[in-house]
Each structure stands twice: as C-alpha cells, then as structure tokens.
Amino acid sequence: MKTVCVLGLGYIGLPTASILATCGYHVVGVDISERVVKTINKGEIHIEEPGLQTMVQAGIASGRLRAQTEPTYADVFIIAVPTPITEQKKADMAFVKSAGASIVPYLKKGNLVILESTSPPGTCRNLLAPILEQSGLKIGMDVYLAHCPERVLPGKIMHELIHNDRIIGGISPQCAESAKMIYGSFVEGNIFLTDATTAEMVKLIENTYRDVNIALANETAILCEQIGINFWEVAQLANRHPRVHLHHAGPGVGGHCISVDPWFLVEAFPEDAKLIRMARERNDSMPTFVVQKIESLIKNIDNPKIALFGLAYKGNVDDIRESPSLHVYSLLQLKNYSISLHDPHVKFSPVPLLSEEEALRNADCLVILTAHDEFKKIKPEKIQNLMRNKIVLDTHNILSGDAWTSKGFFFTTLGKGRSF
C-alpha cells in the first residue's frame, strides 16, 4: 500500500495527509474547496496548527503530497470529512455519504477504506459499507473497511497524531489488521484493534465523558453564584481529593467533537441517554447564562458597548466551529447592543473582527470568552483609558482579579457570586 487518497483537508485530514507523505506514501488530498486546494499546493496552510506548515511544505516539495478537488485511484482511502449536527440535533452524515459515493468509481480489489470522521454507532456497517458495495466489490472480502477515530487536541494535533494511542475497528479482523499497517507506520503510541461499531462507540463516549464533566462544572458554577461563593476555589479544593477531577467551567462547549458527539448517542438512544441529554442541554445553555450575567453588569449604563474577546471555541486555536462565543454574540445582537469583537487567532470570521484597541475604545464591558494566551497578558493600566466604563467579566478565570480591581475596574469571573 503505497498510495493514499485523503478526503477532507481540514483539522484532521490535512495533518494526517502530511504525516503520511513524510512517511513515504504518495498522498492525494481531496477537498471540495478550490481555495483550500490552491493554498495547500503552494505549500501553505488554511488552518492554524503548530508544526503543520513545515510538514505540508515538505510534502509538497518532495512531490509526495498534492491536493485536488476530485478523488483518484489509490491503495488506501481515508475519509476525514465533517459530521456536524442539524438544528434538530441529529447527525448530518451528508459529507460521509458524499465522500463514500465519490470513491466508488475508483475502488478496486484489495483497497482499504478508513473512516476517521466521528460517527454514530453502526455507521461503517450500516451506512458506509452499502455505499461502497455499489462498486460491485464485497466489503470485508474484496475491500477492507475500518474506523479509526482521531483523538487529538487542536493546538497539539501534530504531536498527538503520532504519540497518542489509536483505536482501530474493522468490519472484520482482517480489515482492522490492514488498517493497523497504515497507522503503524507513524503512530508511536499503542494501537488497539476491535470491531468498527465498538471503535465508533469508544470515540463518542470519550467526548461524552468530558461533556458530562464540564456540565457538572458549569452547573456547580451557577450554584456557587447563587450562594455567593467562588466556583474556582471550590473546584481547586475539591480536586485535592485523589479521586476527584472537576473540569473548568466556561461560557459553553464548542468544537466539532465535545459539543456534537454526545448528540449522536441521544439520537441513537432517545429513551435511555437521559444523563447525556441533560449534560448537553446544560452546556448549550451557558451562552444564555453568560449573556444574563453581562446584562446584570451593564443594566445601569445607557447605550452600552460590549467588547467580546475571543471567537475561537478554545484558547490558542483559530477553530470557531460550534463556538460558544458565536452564540453569545448572536444573543447580544438580538438585544441591539453595540458589540465589538477581537480575536488574534481567527483568520476567517463570519462576523467583523477588530484590533484590540479598536474593540476596546469606548467600551463599557470587556468579556473574555476564549482563553488565548494573548488575553492573559492584557494589562489593565494599558486599556483603562480606552474604555468608557471599566467592567470586566472573565469567563475562564485567566486574569488576576486583584490586578484589575487595584486599577479601578469592577472585575468578576463566571462562577463567582457576590459575598453575603
């Protein structure tokens, strides 16, 4: 197996394609966006990820990596396309269906197809396999099919693709072994083999575990506010227990995984996934809670201007998929407030972004919505003359409250109640 066709050149597909190219495979990356294809073929990248630029440049320069808008013949096909949710909280599998159908004309006996996209349990067996068998080839006999979900953290993708353990689930044991040959060429962590549906469930439950834990933290933060104590002190002290690890509270849960994957289980098991549904609803409600907190801070200000800092769903990345910040912005916009936004990482934004100074000029309330390192370095003395009213809400607890209050700011964090 020397040639690989990777469908989808986003946060997972492009890093995977570039790593395979450096391992000696001839890789064709496929993306429906001509802008993305042109960018990659110039040796540049369209997403922010440490180390990725160098890998892509090396792959293009060596001739082992190229991008195009249509699939081609290959030994291995890796599907790494989005699996978003609809407004009704259902799995949108249109991209997986389209990707599967697009490679049918190029399938030949002995090919390996790997689904990396996070998917509802049973996707490989019940959705993808029938599509691929439209080629006239039998899955598990003529063509191998496996699910190998990514388990990486944006900002550390290049490192974690190599060093994290991988789960590979095959339609048959032979399918799993075939996929192991590919991942074994670059994965330094352990590789565990299972069936495809188990692998699909493993990925979903990994992200669901985190979502439920974050929901507990967010709910605890709300309770702490109501009784006038500080969630961050409660969490710090509770986590001194050797078997307790309470996650951080925040303005919500974003990204393509944690905020999406649990809904796949709710859809598949609507009567039994009760805890999972409640956790999702709690985390989805946090932008509304943040907006209510903002309104309580500016209620006595005429025509207030709110400066929102951070559009990405997490710190130090440019990924805005399912970002809570976007939801906060939309809710505030419905109320006709004057809003300015600043994010030093986001390159392509659906809403206008301003420089730090422009966003803060004549603002009444600064709201930190993303834990970027740049925001941790903001000095109150440098911005105090820019703002009309000096109010700061830190939803991630990344700033020192004492430093801000000493400069005359009213400073508060999400989860911090007013003392009795």
BANU-728009 format. One record per atom (N, C-alpha, C, O): residue in one letter; x, z, y. Coordinates in steps of 0.02 Angstrom, whole numbers, plus 50000, padded with zeros to 5 digits. Each point is the difference from the previous one (the first is absolute). Example, Ala and Ser with C-alpha at 12.3 -4.5 7.8 and 13.67 -1.06 7.14 Angstrom:
! residues 2
a506605039049716
a499555000050059
a500455000050060
a500525003349999
s499304993150054
s500425000350059
s499615003750055
s500255000850055
END
This chain:
! residues 420
m500425000049941
m499585000050059
m500445000050062
m500285005150018
k499784989150013
k500464999350057
k499654998550066
k500295001150053
t499094996549944
t499654998250061
t499395004550009
t499645001449952
v500255000850110
v499455004750015
v499614997350059
v500294997850050
c499065002449945
c499554998250056
c499635006350021
c499615002849960
v500494999550101
v499695006050026
v499444998050048
v500134996850051
l499275005249933
l499424998350042
l499825005950044
l499815005349977
g500274993650088
g499885005350049
g500675002650025
g500375003149962
l499794995750102
l500655002050027
l499925005350054
l500254999450056
g499385005849926
g499905005650045
g500495005749986
g500584998849983
y499175007350025
y500445005949995
y500285001149930
y500505003649993
i499194993649956
i500265000749932
i500294993449974
i500544999949971
g499104994650041
g500224993649973
g500674997750026
g500434997849961
l499685002750105
l500634997750028
l500595004249978
l500514997249980
p499465009550023
p500565003949974
p500154998649926
p500584999549980
t498894999849979
t500104998649929
t500334993249991
t500464999349960
a499304995750077
a500294993349994
a500745000050021
a500414996749967
s499755006950086
s500705000050024
s500465003649951
s500574997949991
i499195007549979
i500415003549951
i500124995749938
i500554999749975
l498934996950001
l500084995649943
l500494994450014
l500394998149957
a499604999350105
a500464994750018
a500725002449998
a500454996449978
t499675009850045
t500685002649997
t500235001649929
t500595000749987
c498924999849967
c500175001349930
c500124993549961
c500135000249939
g499844994250095
g500164993749968
g499414995649982
g500104994449976
y499295008050035
y499424995849987
y499914994850056
y500195001250057
h499524993249926
h499804995250050
h499275001550017
h499564999349958
v500325002750104
v499355002850019
v499664995650052
v500304998250051
v499085000149936
v499584996750049
v499475005050021
v499605002349960
g500394999350105
g499495004450027
g499444995950029
g500114995150035
v499285006949951
v499414996350022
v499585004350046
v499845005849984
d499984991450073
d499555003650046
d499564994850035
d500234994550016
i499155007449996
i499534995350031
i500144999150075
i499744995450031
s500675009049997
s500164999750072
s500614995550011
s500545001549976
e499364993150061
e500574995650016
e500505003650045
e500604998749996
r499165005850046
r500465003950043
r500475004249958
r500595000450014
v499135002949936
v500415004249956
v500514995749962
v500585001849995
v499204992549979
v500444995649962
v500584997550044
v500575000049978
k499274997850082
k500534997550045
k500495005550019
k500604998950003
t499135007150009
t500435005750018
t500495001549945
t500605000950013
i499164999549925
i500445001749944
i500524994649987
i500585001549987
n499224992250017
n500474994549987
n500554999650053
n500504996749990
k499405006650067
k500525000550051
k500455006149987
k500475001350038
g499395002449908
g500395005949985
g499795006050041
g500385004850006
e499014994950021
e499745005650040
e499425003349964
e499774997549948
i499995008150079
i499465003649967
i499435001250050
i500115000450060
h499295000049913
h499405001050042
h499735007149997
h499505001550031
i500835002849931
i499805007049994
i500615004350013
i500574997749993
e499325008450025
e500555004650015
e500155004249938
e499585003949977
e501024995349995
e500195003949942
e500775000349997
e500324994749994
p499975011350009
p500745000649999
p500314996649939
p499785001049944
g500734994950068
g500374996749946
g499714993449978
g500344996249966
l499045002450052
l499684993949977
l500304993750031
l500094994949967
q500065005450098
q500284994250034
q500634997449965
q500074994049990
t500375010649992
t500634998149968
t499874996649933
t500324995049983
m499215007749978
m499854997349934
m499694993050006
m500174995549961
v499385003650086
v499694993550009
v500524994850023
v500014994449975
q500405007550073
q500534995550023
q500454997849943
q500174994149993
a500025010749965
a500434998449943
a499664995449951
a500314995349974
g499045005950013
g499634995949953
g499934992850025
g500094995349962
i499755003950102
i499924993350030
i500684996450001
i500044994249982
a500485009450039
a500674996950004
a500264997749932
a500344994949995
s499495008949953
s500244998349933
s499614994249969
s500214997049951
g499215001550078
g499574994949971
g499565002549944
g499634996149970
r500405010350016
r499595002949946
r499325002350023
r499575001849959
l500314998250106
l499355002150027
l499754994850050
l500374997850044
r499025000249947
r499674995750049
r499265001850001
r499745002849952
a499944995450103
a499295001550007
a499614993650011
a500254995250029
q499135004749946
q499554994350010
q499285002449995
q499875005849983
t499674989750032
t499295002050003
t499634998749935
t499425001949994
e500894994849958
e499674998449937
e500435002349941
e500624999950006
p499095002149938
p500395002049941
p500364994049970
p499904994250020
t500535007249932
t500374994849964
t500125002449929
t499835005749983
y500454990149976
y500165001949931
y500545005550001
y500464999850040
a499475004949915
a500495005449995
a499955003149931
a499534998649962
d500965005750022
d499975003749937
d499575006350008
d499655002149954
v500395000850106
v499655006350014
v499604999250065
v500254997350049
f499135005149950
f499595000150060
f499835007350015
f499755003749958
i500414998450103
i499855006950022
i499484999650056
i500114996950052
i499325006349936
i499455000050049
i500045006550040
i499895005449973
a500254994050091
a500075005950044
a499594998950063
a500265000350056
v499104998449935
v499554998550056
v499585006250017
v499965004649959
p499744995650099
p499605005950020
p499385000849956
p499714995249976
t500095011150015
t499365001749968
t499655005050046
t499985005949985
p499744991750071
p499685004550048
p499325002249976
p499784998449945
i499885005550097
i499325002049985
i499534996850051
i500204998550057
t499195000649923
t499494997250045
t499725005650043
t500165005949991
e499414992350056
e499675005050041
e499565004649958
e499855005650020
q499944992049922
q499595004049954
q500435004249953
q499745002949952
k500914997450060
k500485003949960
k500044997449928
k500045003949953
k499944989550040
k500094996849935
k500664996249999
k500244997750052
a500055001649889
a500634996449993
a499894992650014
a499574996849969
d500825000650077
d499984992850015
d500564996649960
d500585000350019
m499244996549926
m500494997049955
m500084992550012
m500264996449957
a499525001350101
a500024992850014
a500714997349999
a500114994549975
f500375009350051
f500694997550002
f500304999649929
f500384995449985
v499465009449973
v500254999949931
v499694994049963
v500344996449965
k499005002750044
k499674994349968
k500324993450023
k500134995649959
s499975003850106
s500294993850028
s500714998949975
s500184994449983
a500225010950015
a500694999449977
a500024998049927
a500394995649980
g499185007549979
g499974998349929
g499814992849990
g500304996449960
a499195001450076
a499774993149992
a500524995050023
a500054994549973
s500345007450078
s500494995450028
s500584998549953
s500324994750005
i499825009849947
i500564998849954
i499784996949934
i500414998149959
v498935001450030
v499754997149938
v500294993149987
v500204998649943
p499844996950106
p500274993349986
p500745000049982
p500264995149974
y500095010450040
y500725000249989
y500205004149938
y500595000549983
l498915002549984
l500165004149942
l500214995849940
l499734994649988
k500765008049975
k500214996849938
k500155005549949
k500085005850018
k499954992249920
k500115004849946
k500655003850011
k500524997150016
g499445009449975
g500595004350008
g500055003250069
g500445004150011
n499124994050035
n500015002950067
n499815007449998
n499655002449955
l500595001250096
l499825007050011
l499665000650067
l500274997650051
v499145005549952
v499655001350062
v499965007550010
v499785003749956
i500454998550102
i500015007250017
i499565001250060
i500084996850052
l499455007749942
l499585002150056
l500305006450029
l500025005249966
e500234994550096
e500255006050033
e499475003050046
e500035006050015
s499504990150007
s499495002550046
s499615005849969
s499794999649942
t500135005750096
t499605005749976
t499284997849990
t499704996950044
s500035004649897
s499354997249981
s499575005049962
s500275004849971
p499084994250030
p499555004449961
p500174999649925
p500254994949977
p499625010549986
p500154999949929
p499624994549963
p499404999350008
g500974996949952
g499704994549963
g500104993250032
g499774995049973
t500585004750083
t500084993750036
t500384994849959
t499794994349996
c500765007749975
c500404995149961
c499604997249943
c499974993949989
r499715010549974
r499654997949939
r499344996350016
r499844995049969
n499785007550079
n499334997450011
n499944994850056
n499524996150001
l500955003950045
l499974995450057
l500544994649997
l499864994050001
l500775008349995
l500554995250005
l500104995949937
l500114993950004
a499855009349938
a500114996349937
a499524994149992
a500234994549983
p499115006450028
p499554994249994
p500164994350048
p499924994149982
i500325007650078
i500184994750047
i500604996149974
i500004993950001
l500515009749975
l500604996749975
l499874995849937
l500324995049989
e499195007249971
e499864996349939
e499624993550013
e499874996149954
q499955002750109
q499734993550018
q500524994549992
q499844994150002
s500795007949989
s500544995249988
s499994997449929
s500354995249983
g499245007949974
g499994998149930
g500495004049958
g500034999149939
l500355005350093
l500495004249966
l499705006949987
l499605002450040
k500595000649905
k499735006549980
k500445005650026
k500605000249988
i499085004550050
i500375005750026
i500195004649942
i499605001649957
g501025000550044
g500265004349947
g500334996249944
g500375002949960
m499504990650036
m500314995949948
m500414994450032
m500604999349985
d499094996750059
d500354994550032
d500315002150067
d500544997950019
v499095006450017
v500225002450065
v499975007650000
v499515002949978
y501025000250047
y500035007350003
y499725002450067
y500134997050052
l499495008449946
l499705002850061
l500125007550002
l499885003649951
a500364998950106
a500155007150007
a499845002450071
a499974996050047
h499925010449959
h499895003250065
h500585004750013
h500155004549960
c500194994550096
c500555004450020
c499905002050072
c500274996850045
p499355008549967
p499845001850070
p500615002650038
p500435003549972
e499614994650091
e500535002750042
e499865007350014
e499425002250000
r501115001750011
r499935007150016
r500515001950053
r500405004549991
v499584991950065
v500525000850051
v499705002450065
v499394999650012
l501045003050031
l499815002750065
l500254995450055
l500604998850003
p498974998550040
p500244996050055
p500545003750040
p499945005950014
g500584990450003
g500585003150032
g500555001449951
g500585000850019
k499244999549916
k500505001249947
k499904995149942
k500225001449944
i499464993050069
i499804995549946
i500604997349962
i500005000049938
m500524997850097
m500564996949966
m500355004949953
m500204998249945
h499875007950077
h500315005249957
h499555001749942
h500225000549943
e499145000550071
e499555002549947
e499834994749948
e499865001649943
l500134992050077
l499894994749950
l500535000349945
l499864998449943
i500735003550076
i500565000349952
i500025006749964
i500115000249939
h499795005350097
h500155006649971
h499395003649972
h500085004649959
n499314993650061
n499415003449973
n499874998049927
n500174994549979
d499535010149984
d499754998249933
d499454994850006
d499654999850051
r500274996049899
r499474995050000
r499575000749938
r500245001749946
i499124997050064
i499514999949945
i499814992749988
i499804996550046
i500275001249892
i499814993249983
i499475000249946
i500105002949946
g499334994050069
g499454999849951
g499874992949979
g499894995650042
g500125003249893
g499894993249976
g499324999249967
g499715004849976
i500054989050023
i499404998549961
i500145001149927
i499545001749961
s501094997550020
s500235001649932
s500705003150006
s500314999450053
p499945003849895
p500685002850004
p500524994650016
p500485001350035
q499424992649938
q500474994750014
q500004998150075
q500524998450028
c498895001950002
c499954998650072
c500405005150040
c500364998250047
a499575008149935
a500365005350036
a500764999349991
a500375000950048
e499844997549892
e500724999149987
e500274994150040
e500565000250025
s499054994649980
s500224994150038
s500095001750074
s500504998050030
a499045005849998
a500065002050070
a500585004850010
a500334999950053
k499815004249898
k500555004750006
k500674996450008
k500455002550034
m499614991649936
m500624996250007
m500124998250073
m500575000050023
i498904998450014
i500074998250070
i500195006150042
i500484999850038
y499135005549956
y500135005950041
y500645003649980
y500325003250041
g499864996149896
g500625003149978
g500624996950032
g500545002949997
s499384991250033
s500574996850032
s500195003150067
s500544998950026
f499005005150003
f500175003250064
f499785007350006
f500255003550043
v499294998849916
v499765006950005
v500515004849967
v500174999249942
e500055005750097
e500475005049974
e499645006349977
e500305004249966
g499074996650052
g499615005649976
g499774998749929
g500174994849970
n499455009850003
n499744999149932
n499414995150001
n499624999750049
i500304996649896
i499444995449993
i499585002349941
i500255000849944
f499115000250068
f499555002449948
f499494994649985
f499714997050045
l500185001849890
l499544994849979
l499355002949975
l499995005249966
t499454991550051
t499345002149978
t499554993850000
t500244994450005
d499115006749990
d499544994350004
d499804998950072
d500095004450042
a499644989749973
a499874997950069
a499505004650035
a500105001850058
t499365000149908
t499495004150032
t500265007050016
t499825002950051
t500604999849905
t500305006550014
t500454999550061
t499995004550043
a500404990249962
a500444999150058
a499594999450064
a500195002750052
e499254993849945
e499574999450059
e499745006950020
e499975001650060
m499835002449891
m499735006650015
m500545004650027
m499875004150044
v500744995449930
v500555004250023
v500114999050074
v500065004950038
k499974988849984
k500124998750071
k499445002950043
k500135003050052
l499254996049927
l499445002550039
l500005007650004
l499865002850053
i500305000549893
i499975007350000
i500595003050038
i499945005550027
e500634991049975
e500565002450041
e499795000550073
e500125005050033
n499574989749993
n499795000050070
n499395004550012
n499925002850054
t499654997749895
t499425004450007
t500225007350004
t499715003950038
y500794997949923
y500265006950003
y500225001750071
y499845005350026
r500524990150005
r500235001250068
r499435000250050
r499995004150046
d499524991649943
d499434999750045
d499605006649998
d499795002650052
v500115000049888
v499635006349992
v500385005750032
v499705004450032
n500964995649960
n500405005450030
n499984999650076
n499945005150033
i500104988849994
i499964999350073
i499315002150025
i499955003050053
a499534995449909
a499335002150019
a499945007550004
a499695002850045
l500635000649907
l500005007450002
l500365002550062
l499775004750032
a500794992149985
a500365002050061
a499584998750062
a499975004350044
n499724989949960
n499594998550058
n499415004750007
n499835002250055
e499864999449889
e499435004650003
e500235007050020
e499665003550037
t500924998549938
t500285006550018
t500145000250075
t499895005150033
a500374989449994
a500154999750071
a499365001050042
a500015003450051
i499464993549927
i499355000750035
i499775007249998
i499755002750050
l500315000549892
l499805007049993
l500435004550044
l499745004750031
c500914993949972
c500455004150041
c499814999550074
c500025005050036
e499804989149986
e499784999350069
e499395004350014
e499945003150053
q499604997149900
q499385003650010
q500105007550006
q499635003450035
i500874999349930
i500125007250003
i500585001950046
i500195005950003
g500084989150032
g500495001550052
g500705001549976
g500365003950031
i499854993049913
i500695001049976
i500334993149993
i499684994850010
n500965005349973
n500414994049998
n500094997549929
n500315003449959
f499414990750026
f500074997149932
f500734999449979
f500165001249942
w500284996950104
w500694998649981
w500365006349977
w500434999749956
e499395006050073
e500285006349975
e499705001849933
e500355002349955
v499004996650037
v499675001349936
v500324995949945
v500155002649946
a499954990950066
a500294995649950
a500715002049983
a500205000049942
q500195001650109
q500695002049989
q500055006249956
q500425000449955
l499165004550059
l500025006249962
l499704999049930
l500265002849952
a499214993350042
a499704998849934
a500494996349955
a500025001149940
n500374994450089
n500484996149961
n500615004049978
n500434997449965
r499605008850057
r500535004449974
r499855002149928
r500445002349964
h498934996850016
h499825001449930
h500324994649957
h499984994150017
p500335007849927
p500384995149961
p499584994549967
p500264994949979
r499085006150018
r499584994949968
r499494997050048
r499494997349979
v500655003350086
v499554997250051
v500394995050043
v500565001450023
h499144992849987
h500304995150046
h499434996550038
h499764994749980
l500045008650074
l499484997250042
l500294994750045
l500505001250034
h499214992849967
h500254994550041
h499855001350074
h499685005050018
h500574990550024
h499885000550072
h499304997650018
h499744995449968
a499975007750081
a499384997450029
a500184994450049
a500584999350019
g498924996850001
g500134994650047
g499364996750022
g499455002349984
p500614992250054
p499414996750028
p499624995749950
p499534996650019
g500685003549918
g499684995949949
g500524997349952
g500595001750005
v499204994249948
v500454997149951
v499964992450006
v499464997149999
g501124999750006
g500024992850007
g500444996849948
g500195003149950
g499984990650062
g500404996349952
g499574996649948
g499405001349994
h500924994349969
h499624996049952
h499875003749935
h499624997649958
c500695008250032
c499945003449935
c499545006150002
c499454999849972
i500785005550060
i499645006449994
i499304999650030
i499545003249974
s500384993050078
s499344999650032
s499534995249964
s499404999750016
v500854996549936
v499624994849966
v499885001649926
v499444999749976
d501105001949989
d499985000449927
d499475004849973
d499674998349951
p500235007750079
p499495004549972
p499304996949999
p499605001649957
w500264993950091
w499344996850000
w499904995649939
w499434999149978
f501124998349993
f499934996149939
f499715004249943
f499604997749960
l500625008650038
l499755004549948
l499285002150015
l499595000649954
v500255000450109
v499305001750018
v499544994249982
v499455001149975
e500784992850036
e499604994149983
e499914999449924
e499454998549976
a501095002949987
a499974999249927
a499615005749968
a499684999049948
f500335007050082
f499675005849971
f499585003550053
f500155005750019
p499324991150005
p499625002750057
p499685006849987
p499895003850047
e499944997749891
e499665006349985
e500495005849988
e499815005850007
d500804992649974
d500465005249978
d500595001350047
d500315005349996
a499864990050047
a500575000850044
a499795003850064
a500114997650056
k499605008249935
k499715003750056
k500535003050045
k499954999450061
l500545003949911
l500545003050039
l500394994750038
l500175000950058
i499954993549909
i500384994550031
i499614997250060
i500294998750052
r499065000549939
r499584997550056
r500015004950059
r500084997850057
m499855008549929
m499995005050054
m500665000150038
m500015000750061
a500554998749903
a500654999950033
a500064993950045
a500255000550056
r499524993849919
r500034993850040
r499585000850063
r500214998050055
e499205004849938
e499565000850057
e500295004850052
e499934999050060
r500405006349916
r500325004750046
r500564996450038
r500035000650062
n500404995849904
n500554996750034
n499754994450046
n500294998950053
d499194997649926
d499734994750043
d499665002950062
d499914996450049
s499915009949949
s499665003150058
s500485002750052
s499795001950055
m500864998349929
m500485003250046
m500074996450067
m500075003450051
p499914989949953
p500024996950067
p499435002450044
p500105000950060
t499315000149912
t499445002650039
t500155007150024
t499845001850057
f500465002249900
f500185006850019
f500514999950057
f499955004050047
v500544991549949
v500514999550053
v499674998050065
v500175002850053
v499384992449946
v499654997950061
v499615005850031
v500005000850061
q499675003049897
q499645005850026
q500485005050033
q499835003150051
k500754997749920
k500505004650029
k500254997350067
k500105003850048
i500024989749955
i500214996950063
i499475001150054
i500165001850056
e499214997149926
e499475000750049
e499945007250026
e499835001150058
s500315003749899
s499985007050022
s500565001450051
s499935004550042
l500614991749953
l500585001150044
l499904996750069
l500285002350049
i499324992449954
i499944996250062
i499305000550030
i499834996350046
k499765008349929
k499295000350020
k499905001350074
k499484998350028
n501015004950005
n499925001650071
n500374995150045
n500095001450060
i500134993049912
i500384995150039
i499564993950014
i499704997349954
d500285000550107
d499624994050017
d500404993849982
d500594999550014
n499084995849955
n500314993649981
n500685001049967
n500504997350024
p499525006349922
p500655001649969
p500334993949969
p499674995449975
k501005004750026
k500404994949965
k500375003449943
k500325005250009
i499624991849932
i500305003049940
i500564995449975
i499894994049990
a500715008750001
a500574996349975
a500085001549926
a500165005749981
l499744989349977
l500085000949928
l500694997549980
l500184994250012
f500215010149957
f500674998249978
f500024999549924
f499935004949964
g500164988950013
g500044998849928
g499414996049974
g499435002550000
l500704991549977
l499484995849969
l500114999349925
l499534999049963
a501105001650015
a500164999649929
a499705005949962
a499885005350029
y499994993649907
y499665005349962
y500455005849983
y499765005549984
k500914993550018
k500485005449988
k500624998950042
k500094994750029
g500335010449974
g500584999850043
g500524995049978
g500144999149941
n500164997650109
n500594995749992
n499884993749959
n500474997349971
v498915000450028
v499844993649969
v499574996150049
v499755002750049
d500164990749936
d499584995950044
d499334998449968
d499624995950025
d500225007349919
d499414998449960
d499385003350031
d499975006150007
i499544989950012
i499395002650032
i499404999649954
i499445001350021
r500664996949915
r499434999249955
r499645006749991
r500305005149984
e499044994850028
e499575005949993
e500235005950044
e499875005749983
s500484992850071
s500285005350041
s499465004350033
s499544997350030
p500515009449965
p499535004350035
p500024999050075
p499505001050035
s501084997049991
s500074998950072
s499524994750025
s499705000650053
l500224994149907
l499534994750019
l499285002650002
l499614997950043
h500235006649911
h499335002950000
h499895004550060
h499474999950030
v501045004049987
v499955004350060
v499914995650062
v499575001550042
y500834993349963
y499944995450057
y499304997050004
y499704999850054
s500034997949890
s499344996850000
s499465004950021
s499544998250038
l500505007949937
l499505005150018
l500025001750074
l499485000850032
l501124999749996
l500075001550071
l499774994150043
l499715000950053
q500424993149923
q499804994150036
q499234999650007
q499744997850051
l499925004349895
l499275000050002
l499725004550054
l499444999250024
k500975005849996
k499785004850051
k500224997950070
k499905003650048
n500414990449956
n500194997150064
n500545003950038
n500014999950062
y500425003649902
y500575003250032
y500534994850017
y500034994749970
s500385007050078
s500604995950015
s500535002049949
s500205005849997
i500044989349965
i500475001549945
i500624995650007
i499954994050014
s500635009049976
s500624996249996
s500345001749934
s499955005649975
l500404989549996
l500335001049935
l500734998150003
l500204995450035
h500205008349928
h500724998749995
h500235001249929
h499855005249971
d500524990050002
d500325000949934
d500634995849999
d499974993950004
p500625009349990
p500634996450002
p500164996049937
p500484996150000
h499125004749947
h500154996649937
h499554994149987
h500214995149969
v499185005150053
v499504994849983
v500154993750040
v500045000150061
k500034994349902
k500144993550032
k499374995950010
k499924996750052
f499635003549900
f499394996050003
f499405004850001
f499845003249950
s499854997350108
s499465004950010
s499354996550018
s500004995250038
p499445007349935
p499354997250019
p499765002550067
p499504997650027
v500855007350001
v499825002850066
v500634999950044
v500555000249974
p499364999550092
p500584999750045
p500435006349997
p499745005649999
l500924993349998
l500475005650000
l500414999850064
l500174994650025
l499995011350001
l500385000650062
l500655003749988
l500105003049947
s500344996750101
s500615004049996
s499825007350007
s499445001750020
e501035002649964
e499875007250005
e499815001950072
e499515003750010
e500864993850038
e499875001850070
e499324997450023
e499635003550033
e500224990249949
e499364997150021
e499415003749969
e499495001150032
a500595000849905
a499455003449966
a499875006950030
a499425002350002
l501105001050021
l499935006850026
l499815000350074
l499765005250023
r500344989450013
r499895000250072
r499265001750016
r499554996449979
n500365009150058
n499345002450020
n499565002249941
n499395000650008
a500915000649935
a499625002449942
a499835007450009
a500375003750032
d499074998349940
d499795007050003
d500155003649935
d500105006150000
c499934990249945
c500115003249935
c500434995549957
c499844994149990
l500705008649985
l500444996549952
l499825002349930
l500005006049987
v499864989349969
v499835001649931
v500514996849953
v500074993949998
i500285010249965
i500494997649950
i499624998849935
i499765004749968
l500194988950012
l499624998249940
l500444997949941
l499774999749943
t500874998950071
t500464997949947
t500665003750009
t500235001050056
a500065001149888
a500605004250004
a500644995850003
a500455000949959
h499594994650089
h500624996150010
h500555004650027
h499865004650038
d500764994149941
d500565003850025
d500074999550076
d500195004850033
e499644989449994
e500044999050073
e499575005050037
e500175002350055
f499264999449916
f499545004650034
f500265007249998
f499865003950045
k500524997749903
k500285006849995
k500505001350056
k500145005750017
k500134988950011
k500525000750051
k499734999750072
k500395000550048
i498964998849959
i499714999850067
i500115006750035
i499845005349972
k500424994550088
k500125006150039
k499455001050052
k499854995550038
p499865010449964
p499455001250048
p500224999050072
p499604997650041
e501025004249976
e500224999350069
e500074992750022
e500004998650060
k500064996949891
k500074992950018
k499334996550010
k499974994750031
i499505008249944
i499354996750007
i499505003950042
i499454997550014
q500735008550007
q499515004250034
q499764997050067
q499445001250021
n501004995050012
n499804996950063
n499624993549991
n499724997450047
l500285000049892
l499624993849986
l499265001549990
l499574996050019
m500285009749951
m499315001649981
m499625003250058
m500285003750041
r499074994949961
r499575003050051
r499835007249980
r500095004650041
n499674996449898
n499895006749972
n500465000849940
n500084995449960
k500215010550033
k500515001049949
k499705003349938
k500065006149990
i499634989949968
i499695002349938
i500304996249942
i500064993950002
v500145009749946
v500314996849941
v499665002649937
v499935006049990
l499864989249967
l499745001649934
l500474996849948
l500074993949998
d500245010349962
d500464997649948
d499655000749933
d499915005649975
t499904988849995
t499635000449937
t500455000649939
t499755000549943
h500914999550067
h500475000449943
h500485006050005
h500425000949956
n499515003050096
n500435005950008
n500744998150002
n500425003249967
i499754991650071
i500694997750003
i500355002150065
i500604999150008
l499025003750040
l500295002150063
l500035007650005
l499625003549966
s500824998950075
s500075007250012
s499525002150055
s500094998250058
g499415005649924
g499515002150049
g500295004050056
g499804999250058
d500685005249928
d500305004250052
d500344995850053
d499965001550060
a500384993149919
a500354995750048
a499514996750048
a500154999150059
w499274999249917
w499504996550041
w499635005050045
w499884998550059
t499935007249915
t499635004950041
t500455002750055
t499765001750054
s500894998749933
s500465002550052
s500044995350060
s500215002050054
k499604991749935
k500004995050054
k499314999050029
k499884995150036
g499665009449948
g499344999850031
g499494995849964
g499464998850027
f500684998949912
f499534996149962
f499525004749962
f500195005449978
f499194992350015
f499565003249950
f500134996449935
f499864994049994
f500415009649958
f500224996949937
f499635003149941
f499925006049996
t499844989649959
t499695002649940
t500134995149942
t500164994250011
t499755008349929
t500094995949940
t499344999949961
t499595004550007
l500344990449952
l499434999849954
l500065005949952
l500545001049971
g498935002850021
g500025005749954
g500175006550034
g500055005249966
k500054994750099
k500165006150036
k499405002350039
k499804996750048
g499905008949933
g499425002750035
g500225004450058
g500575002450002
r498994998750043
r500135004550056
r499915007149976
r499495001749970
s501005002450044
s499995006949975
s499405003850029
s499774998650055
f500005006349905
f499445004150023
f500225004350060
f499605003850026
END
